[in-house]
Protein backbone atom coordinates (compact mmCIF):
# COMPACT_ATOMS: atom_id res chain seq x y z
CA UNK A 1 0.00 0.00 0.00
CA UNK A 2 1.38 3.41 -0.89
CA UNK A 3 0.91 6.68 0.92
CA UNK A 4 -2.83 6.59 1.50
CA UNK A 5 -3.14 10.15 2.72
CA UNK A 6 -1.87 11.44 -0.62
CA UNK A 7 -4.86 10.13 -2.49
CA UNK A 8 -7.49 11.10 0.00
CA UNK A 9 -10.18 13.51 -1.18
CA UNK A 10 -10.15 15.77 1.87
CA UNK A 11 -13.11 17.83 0.72
CA UNK A 12 -15.31 14.73 1.00
CA UNK A 13 -14.28 13.93 4.56
CA UNK A 14 -16.22 15.06 7.63
CA UNK A 15 -15.08 18.33 9.12
CA UNK A 16 -13.03 18.04 12.30
CA UNK A 17 -15.29 20.63 13.88
CA UNK A 18 -18.92 20.02 12.98
CA UNK A 19 -21.45 22.34 14.65
CA UNK A 20 -24.12 19.73 15.42
CA UNK A 21 -21.58 17.21 16.76
CA UNK A 22 -20.91 19.08 19.98
CA UNK A 23 -17.73 17.52 21.31
CA UNK A 24 -15.88 18.23 18.05
CA UNK A 25 -16.09 21.94 18.91
CA UNK A 26 -13.71 21.44 21.84
CA UNK A 27 -11.31 18.89 20.41
CA UNK A 28 -10.87 19.96 16.81
CA UNK A 29 -7.50 21.59 16.09
CA UNK A 30 -7.60 25.37 15.90
CA UNK A 31 -4.24 25.75 14.20
CA UNK A 32 -2.73 24.43 11.01
CA UNK A 33 -0.66 21.21 11.18
CA UNK A 34 3.04 21.59 11.93
CA UNK A 35 5.47 20.21 9.38
CA UNK A 36 7.98 17.85 10.93
CA UNK A 37 11.64 18.76 10.62
CA UNK A 38 13.50 16.14 8.65
CA UNK A 39 10.43 14.97 6.79
CA UNK A 40 8.69 11.65 7.03
CA UNK A 41 10.38 8.74 8.75
CA UNK A 42 9.80 5.97 6.24
CA UNK A 43 10.26 3.32 8.88
CA UNK A 44 6.97 4.46 10.42
CA UNK A 45 5.05 3.69 7.29
CA UNK A 46 6.93 0.67 6.01
CA UNK A 47 7.54 -1.53 9.04
CA UNK A 48 5.27 -4.54 9.09
CA UNK A 49 3.89 -4.74 12.61
CA UNK A 50 1.03 -7.19 12.62
CA UNK A 51 1.09 -10.26 14.76
CA UNK A 52 -0.77 -13.33 13.57
CA UNK A 53 -4.41 -13.08 14.57
CA UNK A 54 -5.98 -15.79 16.69
CA UNK A 55 -8.51 -18.35 15.58
CA UNK A 56 -11.53 -16.57 17.11
CA UNK A 57 -10.37 -12.97 16.72
CA UNK A 58 -12.79 -12.33 13.85
CA UNK A 59 -15.67 -14.13 15.53
CA UNK A 60 -17.20 -11.83 18.13
CA UNK A 61 -19.78 -14.47 19.02
CA UNK A 62 -16.90 -16.66 20.24
CA UNK A 63 -14.09 -14.40 21.43
CA UNK A 64 -15.91 -13.13 24.52
CA UNK A 65 -17.68 -16.34 25.38
CA UNK A 66 -17.73 -17.37 29.01
CA UNK A 67 -20.62 -19.77 29.39
CA UNK A 68 -22.81 -19.48 26.29
CA UNK A 69 -23.71 -17.65 23.12
CA UNK A 70 -24.09 -13.87 23.21
CA UNK A 71 -27.67 -12.60 22.99
CA UNK A 72 -28.91 -10.98 19.80
CA UNK A 73 -29.05 -11.39 16.06
CA UNK A 74 -25.94 -13.12 14.69
CA UNK A 75 -24.70 -11.43 11.50
CA UNK A 76 -21.86 -11.72 9.02
CA UNK A 77 -20.04 -8.50 8.13
CA UNK A 78 -17.72 -8.86 5.19
CA UNK A 79 -16.22 -6.92 2.34
CA UNK A 80 -13.02 -5.82 0.71
CA UNK A 81 -10.41 -3.18 1.41
CA UNK A 82 -9.72 -1.39 -1.89
CA UNK A 83 -7.42 1.40 -3.02
CA UNK A 84 -8.31 4.34 -5.24
CA UNK A 85 -7.95 2.22 -8.38
CA UNK A 86 -10.21 -0.53 -7.10
CA UNK A 87 -7.26 -2.82 -6.41
CA UNK A 88 -7.41 -5.03 -3.33
CA UNK A 89 -5.38 -4.00 -0.28
CA UNK A 90 -3.97 -7.21 1.24
CA UNK A 91 -2.50 -7.58 4.74
CA UNK A 92 -4.41 -4.65 6.20
CA UNK A 93 -5.23 -5.01 9.88
CA UNK A 94 -8.98 -4.46 10.35
CA UNK A 95 -10.21 -3.94 13.91
CA UNK A 96 -13.83 -3.43 14.92
CA UNK A 97 -15.58 -2.48 18.14
CA UNK A 98 -19.26 -2.13 18.88
CA UNK A 99 -22.08 -2.15 21.41
CA UNK A 100 -23.93 -5.35 22.19
CA UNK A 101 -27.48 -6.12 21.01
CA UNK A 102 -28.90 -3.93 23.79
CA UNK A 103 -26.78 -0.93 22.80
CA UNK A 104 -24.29 -1.31 25.66
CA UNK A 105 -20.49 -1.16 25.49
CA UNK A 106 -18.17 -2.97 27.86
CA UNK A 107 -16.55 0.20 29.16
CA UNK A 108 -16.22 1.57 32.68
CA UNK A 109 -17.54 5.00 31.70
CA UNK A 110 -20.61 3.56 30.00
CA UNK A 111 -23.76 4.81 31.75
CA UNK A 112 -26.54 3.67 29.40
CA UNK A 113 -28.88 1.54 31.55
CA UNK A 114 -28.87 -1.48 29.26
CA UNK A 115 -27.55 -4.93 30.20
CA UNK A 116 -23.98 -6.07 29.70
CA UNK A 117 -23.82 -9.39 27.90
CA UNK A 118 -21.37 -11.62 29.82
CA UNK A 119 -20.60 -13.52 26.60
CA UNK A 120 -19.93 -10.54 24.37
CA UNK A 121 -16.79 -8.41 24.41
CA UNK A 122 -17.65 -6.33 21.33
CA UNK A 123 -14.19 -6.23 19.73
CA UNK A 124 -12.50 -8.22 17.00
CA UNK A 125 -9.81 -8.11 14.36
CA UNK A 126 -8.64 -9.79 11.19
CA UNK A 127 -6.19 -9.26 8.37
CA UNK A 128 -7.32 -8.83 4.78
CA UNK A 129 -6.34 -11.67 2.46
CA UNK A 130 -4.65 -11.48 -0.95
CA UNK A 131 -7.91 -10.23 -2.50
CA UNK A 132 -8.37 -7.55 0.17
CA UNK A 133 -11.22 -9.60 1.64
CA UNK A 134 -12.19 -9.60 5.32
CA UNK A 135 -14.99 -11.28 7.25
CA UNK A 136 -16.40 -10.97 10.77
CA UNK A 137 -19.08 -12.91 12.59
CA UNK A 138 -20.77 -10.75 15.20
CA UNK A 139 -24.05 -9.67 16.83
CA UNK A 140 -26.09 -6.84 15.36
CA UNK A 141 -25.44 -3.85 17.64
CA UNK A 142 -28.26 -1.91 19.28
CA UNK A 143 -28.84 1.83 19.04
CA UNK A 144 -27.81 3.78 22.15
CA UNK A 145 -28.46 7.28 23.53
CA UNK A 146 -25.71 9.86 23.92
CA UNK A 147 -25.53 13.32 25.39
CA UNK A 148 -25.08 15.41 22.26
CA UNK A 149 -28.54 16.96 22.45
CA UNK A 150 -31.99 16.13 23.78
CA UNK A 151 -33.14 12.69 22.60
CA UNK A 152 -29.89 11.96 20.76
CA UNK A 153 -29.47 8.33 19.64
CA UNK A 154 -26.63 6.81 17.73
CA UNK A 155 -27.84 4.64 14.85
CA UNK A 156 -26.67 1.04 15.14
CA UNK A 157 -23.06 1.06 14.00
CA UNK A 158 -19.78 -0.82 14.05
CA UNK A 159 -16.54 1.13 14.47
CA UNK A 160 -13.79 0.19 12.04
CA UNK A 161 -10.06 0.89 12.16
CA UNK A 162 -7.90 -0.08 9.21
CA UNK A 163 -4.12 -0.12 9.44
CA UNK A 164 -2.19 -0.45 6.21
CA UNK A 165 1.47 -1.34 6.05
CA UNK A 166 2.29 0.36 9.35
CA UNK A 167 0.97 2.28 12.31
CA UNK A 168 1.07 5.59 10.47
CA UNK A 169 -1.46 4.39 7.92
CA UNK A 170 -4.56 4.30 10.05
CA UNK A 171 -8.07 5.04 8.87
CA UNK A 172 -11.09 5.07 11.18
CA UNK A 173 -14.73 4.98 10.18
CA UNK A 174 -18.13 3.59 11.18
CA UNK A 175 -20.38 1.15 9.37
CA UNK A 176 -24.14 1.66 9.52
CA UNK A 177 -27.10 -0.55 8.62
CA UNK A 178 -29.50 0.07 5.73
CA UNK A 179 -32.94 1.40 6.67
CA UNK A 180 -31.98 2.54 10.17
CA UNK A 181 -34.67 5.08 11.20
CA UNK A 182 -32.26 7.13 13.32
CA UNK A 183 -29.69 7.78 10.57
CA UNK A 184 -31.21 11.11 9.40
CA UNK A 185 -30.96 12.49 12.96
CA UNK A 186 -27.35 11.54 13.70
CA UNK A 187 -24.88 14.45 13.64
CA UNK A 188 -21.90 12.09 13.35
CA UNK A 189 -23.33 10.45 10.23
CA UNK A 190 -24.40 13.85 8.89
CA UNK A 191 -21.00 15.44 9.51
CA UNK A 192 -20.17 13.96 6.12
CA UNK A 193 -22.35 16.54 4.43
CA UNK A 194 -22.71 15.08 0.94
CA UNK A 195 -25.49 12.47 1.00
CA UNK A 196 -23.99 10.24 -1.68
CA UNK A 197 -20.60 10.20 0.04
CA UNK A 198 -22.23 9.72 3.45
CA UNK A 199 -24.08 6.67 2.22
CA UNK A 200 -20.79 4.92 1.48
CA UNK A 201 -20.78 4.24 5.22
CA UNK A 202 -24.06 2.32 5.03
CA UNK A 203 -23.59 -1.40 4.54
CA UNK A 204 -25.67 -3.43 2.08
CA UNK A 205 -27.79 -6.40 3.04
CA UNK A 206 -26.83 -9.39 0.88
CA UNK A 207 -29.29 -12.23 0.48
CA UNK A 208 -26.77 -14.09 -1.73
CA UNK A 209 -24.22 -14.20 1.07
CA UNK A 210 -26.71 -14.74 3.86
CA UNK A 211 -26.12 -18.24 5.19
CA UNK A 212 -29.32 -20.32 5.30
CA UNK A 213 -30.46 -21.29 8.81
CA UNK A 214 -27.64 -19.27 10.30
CA UNK A 215 -27.01 -15.54 9.73
CA UNK A 216 -27.82 -12.46 7.65
CA UNK A 217 -24.91 -11.00 5.73
CA UNK A 218 -24.04 -7.31 5.45
CA UNK A 219 -21.46 -6.22 2.86
CA UNK A 220 -19.17 -3.29 3.54
CA UNK A 221 -16.35 -2.44 1.14
CA UNK A 222 -13.90 0.18 2.34
CA UNK A 223 -12.08 2.37 -0.15
CA UNK A 224 -9.00 3.79 1.53
CA UNK A 225 -8.11 6.60 -0.88
CA UNK A 226 -9.21 8.62 -3.85
CA UNK A 227 -12.48 10.11 -5.09
CA UNK A 228 -14.55 7.13 -3.97
CA UNK A 229 -13.02 6.82 -0.52
CA UNK A 230 -15.14 5.86 2.47
CA UNK A 231 -15.46 8.93 4.73
CA UNK A 232 -12.99 8.69 7.59
CA UNK A 233 -13.00 10.27 11.00
CA UNK A 234 -9.99 12.45 11.61
CA UNK A 235 -9.44 13.02 15.30
CA UNK A 236 -12.85 11.64 16.22
CA UNK A 237 -12.81 8.88 18.74
CA UNK A 238 -15.89 7.12 19.92
CA UNK A 239 -19.37 8.55 19.55
FE1 LIG B 1 -20.11 3.79 19.08
Boltz pocket constraint, residues with backbone or C-beta under 6 A from the ligand:
constraints:
  - pocket:
      binder: B
      contacts: [[A, 97], [A, 98], [A, 99], [A, 154], [A, 157], [A, 159], [A, 238], [A, 239]]
      max_distance: 6.0
